[in-house]
């Protein structure tokens, strides 16, 4: 028997919304299965309650059904029964409640029951039932005679939906809403004030608590064909506003189903601003760590372009994010695209390296908190592209970290693939600052080297310029260029390439007082070339040792502002420790030569005294701080 753990039952709730939460089941936790068939499904909000299934009527727990998460699979005839009576999720007779469900179905006809709470007959208005029926529509069936499919909403088979059935106690009583991922951004389009009952509108409800069933009707009819990933029920209405947005955002970020509007955290902080990112507000998905919601999305793709296991749809340029280097609560990395062309062209390509063909589509990142670097893959299946399959030297990821969507004016950051497998090209250790814009490129011929690092620092009275490269098998020579104004450069020396060496340096002398700028020009054996970025070092004010200084102590507004002095470019690990030696937070930062300022959000950290630690190489810096 396989059992997935139920954790943090009290502290966690969907989107952080816990008021009147009476039923929360999710397929990635609380499931007990034998041979892949589900025996029980335990409530996340109350581990004394569970759905049960026996014999051959058990649904299948299928791995990687949606955004790398499992789901319950029904093929007609499988069911699960949950607590009833006083243990039912909706109190008998209640006229306000809300049901959220993540689902898809494999058929677009026949009557189907996904979930229902009801009585023993079809003759009274005693039911809430999420149902589908002929003509590819779904809605809430009230169990009147004749059946009252009170508000209908179309669906497309084999497409995942986030749906809410909301019965409101506001005037007029028993108004009904159906809200889903496709109409969430435009508001409640499907609402009625008709209380006549029958097929014209919802009759007044008097819900019963005899049945609490998933997968078919109480009498064994109307079996379900499809999958369910999560069901959430509140014993009160959840209308338009903060709570609804938090719940939909939680489900959207978890399952990669776009909702076309702002995404918010459990603390109602905006993670994806749909207005500010209106150009890129398509197929939004990403990574999310939100402990209050139980969100731990460390591998993600959009359901609009990829299958549950990350496999891409042909012609969709499916992007997958994974492997964040950090795991900080309250950290999110969302990505959306401008729905641009998926054809390649040289339009907007940087001057170096030459020969790049860029996809017309652009993606933008919204980075909240810090998940560190990530892995990113793109699937070229179904696209026409210049690169040679299986060859890492023919593909590149192009990132404009400024967010200007301009790869020609300011040299972009260019990544070489860590792997090419068939049509899937993967990049590792990718840094995506907030608002960074990126796209993918390929070339018919091998591309020049990729720069992995570049730094400059004082060594006695000289300046040591150091750089690292990848993919330098075809490189010929590195030419070091120097400038005193950052614009006009002249060659000052060169270093020959060694295909087996990826780290190089050059000693510039004499280092006169003032600011010095450097860049490296790499030239291949075939004459193709590429520039590095530009770096600078000031010999009169250059910092000779690492230093750490808090800018406010006690903290102001829950943010630790501090400066780190660095003698050269480096990577630092920033940690917050309690006085008693418990680590509270870990963060990774890149240091540039000189003084670096950082603002570290500590809104989720309790008041008290802490130690701020910055580690780089063999150097460890400490400062005590106080949060009030």
HUQUI-V146320 format. One record per backbone hydrogen bond with DSSP energy under -1.0 kcal/mol. NH is the residue of the N-H (numbers start at 1). CO is the residue of the C=O. E is the energy in kcal/mol with one decimal. If there is no record, write none. Layout:
nh: (NH & NH)
co: (CO & CO)
e: (E & E)
This chain:
nh: (2 & 4 & 12 & 13 & 16 & 17 & 21 & 22 & 23 & 25 & 27 & 29 & 32 & 33 & 34 & 37 & 38 & 39 & 40 & 41 & 42 & 43 & 44 & 49 & 51 & 52 & 53 & 57 & 60 & 61 & 62 & 65 & 66 & 68 & 69 & 71 & 72 & 73 & 74 & 76 & 79 & 80 & 81 & 82 & 85 & 87 & 88 & 93 & 94 & 97 & 98 & 99 & 100 & 101 & 102 & 103 & 104 & 106 & 112 & 113 & 114 & 116 & 117 & 118 & 126 & 127 & 128 & 130 & 131 & 132 & 133 & 136 & 137 & 138 & 139 & 141 & 142 & 150 & 150 & 153 & 155 & 158 & 159 & 161 & 163 & 164 & 165 & 166 & 167 & 168 & 174 & 177 & 179 & 181 & 184 & 189 & 200 & 206 & 208 & 210 & 211 & 213 & 214 & 215 & 217 & 220 & 224 & 226 & 227 & 228 & 229 & 231 & 232 & 233 & 234 & 235 & 245 & 246 & 247 & 248 & 249 & 250 & 251 & 252 & 253 & 254 & 255 & 256 & 263 & 265 & 268 & 271 & 272 & 277 & 278 & 280 & 282 & 285 & 287 & 288 & 289 & 290 & 293 & 295 & 297 & 300 & 303 & 305 & 306 & 307 & 310 & 313 & 315 & 316 & 320 & 321 & 322 & 325 & 326 & 330 & 331 & 332 & 333 & 334 & 335 & 336 & 337 & 338 & 345 & 349 & 357 & 358 & 359 & 360 & 361 & 363 & 364 & 365 & 366 & 368 & 374 & 375 & 376 & 377 & 378 & 379 & 380 & 383 & 391 & 394 & 395 & 396 & 397 & 398 & 399 & 400 & 403 & 413 & 415 & 418 & 419 & 421 & 424 & 425 & 426 & 427 & 430 & 435 & 436 & 437 & 438 & 439 & 441 & 442 & 443 & 447 & 450 & 452 & 453 & 455 & 457 & 459 & 462 & 463 & 464 & 465 & 466 & 467 & 468 & 469 & 470 & 476 & 477 & 478 & 479 & 480 & 481 & 482 & 483 & 490 & 492 & 493 & 495 & 497 & 501 & 504 & 506 & 508 & 511 & 512 & 516 & 517 & 518 & 519 & 521 & 522 & 523 & 524 & 525 & 527 & 530 & 532 & 535 & 537 & 539 & 547 & 549 & 551 & 555 & 559 & 560 & 562 & 563 & 564 & 565 & 566 & 570 & 572 & 573 & 574 & 575 & 576 & 577 & 578 & 581 & 584 & 585 & 587 & 589 & 591 & 594 & 596 & 598 & 600 & 602 & 605 & 608 & 610 & 611 & 612 & 613 & 614 & 615 & 616 & 619 & 621 & 623 & 625 & 627)
co: (33 & 31 & 8 & 292 & 13 & 14 & 18 & 233 & 233 & 231 & 229 & 26 & 40 & 2 & 37 & 34 & 59 & 32 & 32 & 51 & 30 & 49 & 24 & 46 & 41 & 81 & 39 & 54 & 73 & 36 & 71 & 69 & 69 & 308 & 66 & 62 & 228 & 60 & 226 & 224 & 57 & 214 & 52 & 212 & 209 & 84 & 85 & 207 & 91 & 167 & 234 & 165 & 232 & 163 & 230 & 161 & 227 & 225 & 132 & 222 & 130 & 213 & 128 & 211 & 124 & 142 & 117 & 115 & 139 & 112 & 137 & 108 & 133 & 153 & 131 & 129 & 148 & 140 & 148 & 138 & 136 & 105 & 156 & 103 & 101 & 179 & 99 & 177 & 97 & 175 & 168 & 166 & 164 & 162 & 180 & 187 & 197 & 125 & 126 & 118 & 118 & 116 & 80 & 114 & 221 & 217 & 215 & 74 & 104 & 72 & 102 & 25 & 100 & 23 & 98 & 20 & 241 & 242 & 243 & 244 & 245 & 246 & 247 & 248 & 249 & 250 & 251 & 252 & 272 & 269 & 265 & 263 & 263 & 273 & 275 & 277 & 280 & 335 & 333 & 297 & 331 & 295 & 290 & 290 & 288 & 321 & 256 & 302 & 302 & 311 & 307 & 305 & 381 & 313 & 377 & 300 & 375 & 373 & 371 & 289 & 328 & 368 & 287 & 366 & 285 & 364 & 282 & 362 & 358 & 346 & 442 & 345 & 440 & 343 & 341 & 438 & 336 & 436 & 334 & 332 & 430 & 322 & 427 & 320 & 425 & 318 & 423 & 380 & 388 & 391 & 392 & 441 & 415 & 439 & 413 & 437 & 400 & 399 & 397 & 426 & 426 & 424 & 421 & 378 & 419 & 376 & 374 & 365 & 433 & 400 & 363 & 398 & 396 & 357 & 394 & 393 & 470 & 468 & 468 & 466 & 464 & 462 & 459 & 508 & 457 & 506 & 455 & 504 & 453 & 502 & 450 & 523 & 523 & 495 & 521 & 493 & 519 & 490 & 517 & 482 & 480 & 480 & 478 & 476 & 498 & 467 & 465 & 463 & 461 & 510 & 537 & 483 & 535 & 481 & 479 & 530 & 477 & 528 & 474 & 524 & 522 & 520 & 518 & 516 & 514 & 565 & 563 & 561 & 626 & 556 & 600 & 598 & 549 & 596 & 547 & 594 & 591 & 589 & 615 & 587 & 613 & 585 & 611 & 582 & 578 & 576 & 576 & 574 & 572 & 570 & 566 & 564 & 562 & 560 & 558 & 602 & 627 & 625 & 577 & 623 & 575 & 621 & 573 & 619 & 616 & 614 & 612 & 610 & 608)
e: (-3.6 & -2.9 & -1.7 & -2.2 & -2.3 & -2.0 & -2.0 & -2.4 & -1.6 & -2.4 & -2.7 & -1.6 & -2.3 & -3.3 & -2.8 & -1.9 & -3.0 & -3.6 & -1.6 & -2.1 & -3.1 & -2.5 & -3.8 & -2.0 & -2.6 & -2.5 & -2.1 & -1.4 & -2.0 & -2.6 & -2.8 & -2.5 & -2.0 & -3.0 & -2.2 & -1.7 & -2.9 & -3.2 & -3.5 & -1.5 & -2.6 & -2.0 & -2.2 & -3.3 & -3.1 & -2.2 & -1.7 & -2.7 & -2.4 & -1.4 & -2.1 & -2.5 & -3.4 & -2.3 & -2.3 & -2.0 & -1.9 & -1.8 & -2.4 & -1.8 & -2.8 & -2.0 & -2.2 & -1.2 & -1.7 & -1.3 & -2.4 & -2.3 & -2.6 & -2.0 & -2.2 & -1.0 & -1.3 & -2.7 & -2.3 & -2.8 & -1.5 & -1.1 & -1.7 & -1.5 & -1.9 & -3.3 & -1.1 & -2.8 & -2.6 & -2.8 & -2.7 & -2.2 & -2.8 & -2.8 & -1.4 & -2.4 & -2.2 & -1.3 & -1.3 & -1.2 & -1.4 & -2.6 & -2.6 & -1.1 & -2.2 & -2.0 & -2.7 & -1.9 & -3.2 & -1.8 & -2.1 & -2.0 & -2.0 & -1.9 & -2.5 & -2.4 & -2.7 & -3.0 & -2.7 & -2.7 & -2.2 & -2.5 & -2.2 & -2.8 & -2.4 & -2.2 & -2.3 & -2.8 & -2.9 & -2.0 & -2.3 & -1.6 & -1.9 & -2.2 & -1.9 & -3.4 & -1.7 & -2.1 & -1.6 & -1.4 & -1.8 & -2.0 & -2.1 & -1.6 & -2.5 & -1.8 & -1.3 & -2.2 & -2.6 & -2.7 & -2.9 & -1.5 & -2.0 & -3.2 & -2.0 & -3.2 & -3.3 & -1.8 & -2.1 & -2.3 & -2.1 & -2.2 & -2.0 & -2.2 & -1.1 & -2.8 & -2.5 & -2.4 & -3.3 & -1.9 & -1.9 & -2.1 & -1.8 & -2.0 & -2.1 & -3.0 & -2.5 & -1.5 & -1.0 & -2.6 & -2.9 & -2.3 & -2.8 & -2.7 & -2.2 & -3.2 & -2.7 & -2.1 & -2.0 & -1.7 & -3.0 & -2.7 & -1.8 & -1.5 & -1.1 & -2.6 & -2.0 & -2.5 & -2.8 & -3.4 & -1.2 & -2.9 & -2.6 & -2.5 & -1.6 & -2.7 & -2.2 & -2.6 & -3.0 & -3.5 & -3.3 & -2.4 & -2.1 & -2.1 & -2.5 & -2.0 & -2.9 & -1.9 & -2.2 & -3.0 & -2.1 & -2.6 & -1.3 & -2.6 & -1.7 & -2.9 & -2.1 & -2.5 & -3.1 & -3.1 & -2.8 & -2.5 & -2.0 & -2.5 & -2.1 & -2.6 & -1.6 & -3.1 & -3.0 & -3.0 & -2.9 & -2.8 & -2.0 & -2.2 & -2.9 & -1.1 & -2.9 & -2.0 & -2.7 & -2.9 & -2.4 & -3.5 & -1.6 & -1.2 & -2.8 & -2.9 & -2.4 & -1.8 & -2.7 & -2.9 & -2.3 & -4.2 & -2.6 & -1.5 & -2.1 & -2.3 & -2.2 & -2.0 & -2.7 & -1.7 & -2.3 & -3.0 & -2.5 & -1.1 & -2.7 & -2.3 & -2.8 & -2.8 & -2.5 & -2.7 & -2.2 & -3.3 & -2.7 & -3.2 & -2.8 & -2.0 & -2.4 & -2.7 & -1.5 & -3.5 & -1.3 & -2.7 & -2.7 & -3.7 & -3.1 & -2.4 & -2.7 & -2.8 & -3.2 & -1.6 & -2.7 & -3.0 & -2.9 & -3.5 & -2.8 & -2.2 & -2.6 & -2.7 & -2.4 & -2.8 & -1.9 & -2.6 & -3.1)
